[in-house]
Amino acid sequence: MADEEPDLPSKLSRRRRENRPAGTKKRREVWVTAEEDGALIAKAASQKVTVPNLLISAALSEYSDSPTERRALAAELMAVHTLLARSSNNINQLARQANATSEFPVEARESLKFIRSVAMRIDRALDGLV
């Protein structure tokens, strides 16, 4: 198989970042616990990158969230979860009433309007995640 081209590493299979032109470079040191170091090494290995590459790409990613942003999103999702639980209970009661009387309760319109507003909050929270 002399006609075959040698396997060249693709850009996607690189563990290191590409070399940059020489210039001013800054060195940053990060102190981590033994547990954090182990977790960083494991995560870097699972993503097939070096630990410095993992840290830089995570820190500079447009899609990374700060711990404060993640806590705010988690709080919003918990609030939405509570609203959905309460709303589903109300909808079940309205459905039971509609089935028993064969009439669509007036309160159902307000409940459905509320459900739509909760769905909009879910959409906004999901937009914050992506």
N, C-alpha and C positions, 0 to 999 in steps of 0.2 A: 504494500500500500504506500508506495513512494509518492503517489499523486496526491495523497491527502494532505491538507494543510495542518500544521501543528496546532494543538489546542491553545488558543490565546485566551487569557482571562478577560472576561467581559467586564464592563464598568459595573454591572450589577453584582458581580461576584467579589468585588474588592472588599477587603476588610479595612484597609486604611483609606483615608481621604486622598484625593489627588494632590500631587505636589503643587505648590503655588510658587510663583516667582519670588526670588529672594527679596527681602525687605525687612521692615521692622516686625519682629514677632514678639509676642508677649507670652510669658509662661504664667500659668495659674496653678496654684496648688489647692487641692481640696482634701480636707481631712474627713475620713469616714471611719465608722466603727467596723469591727471585724464582720459583723452581720451584714452591714450595708455593703462592704466590699464583696462579700460572697454573693449577695443579691445582684450587684452590678456585674460581676464576672459572669454569673449565670445568665442574666438578661442579654449581655453583649454576645455571649456564645450562642444563645438561641436565635439572635438576630444576625449572627455571623459578621459581627463588627468588633472593633476594639473598644475597650472601655472609654478612652478619650473620645473616640468617634461617637459612641452612644451618648455621652454627656453633652457634647457640642451639638449634635443633631437634635437632641431632646430640648436643650435650652434655647436653641435658635429657631425651632419649628414654629410656624405660624399657628399650628393647631394645638400646641401644648397649653395647658391651663395651669394657673398657679394654684397652690393649695387653697387659697382664699376663694378663687373662682369655683373650684370643685366643691367646696363646702356650700357655697351659695347655690350652685346647681343641685346639689343633693338636698338642700333644704327646700328648694322650689319643687323638686320632684316628690318629696315626702308630703308637702302641702297639697299637691295635685292628687297624690294617692289618697289622702284623707278625703278630699272633695269627691273623688270618684266613688269611694266607699259609701259616703253619705248619700250621694246622688243615686247610686244604684239601688239603695234601699228605698228611696222616695219613688223611683220609677217602678219598682216592684209593687209598692203599695198602690200606685195609680193604675197599674195594669190589672191588679187584682180587683180594684173597684170597677174598672171598665169592663172586665169579664163578667162580674157579678150583675151589673146594671145595664150592660150593653150600651152605655153612654161614655163618650170621651170626656173625662173631667176637665174643667176649665183650668185647674192647677197644672195640668199636664203641659200646657203651652209654656208656662213660666219655667217649669222643670226642664223642658227640652231646650229652652233658650239658655238656661244655666249650663246644661250639659255642653252645648255648643261653645260657651265661653271657656269652660274647662278644657275642651278639646283645643281651643286656640292657645291656651296657656301651655298645654302639652307641646304643641307645635313650636311655640317660642322657646321652650326649654330644650327641645330636641335641636332646634337651630343653634342654640348655644353650645351643644355638645359636638356638633359636626363642623 
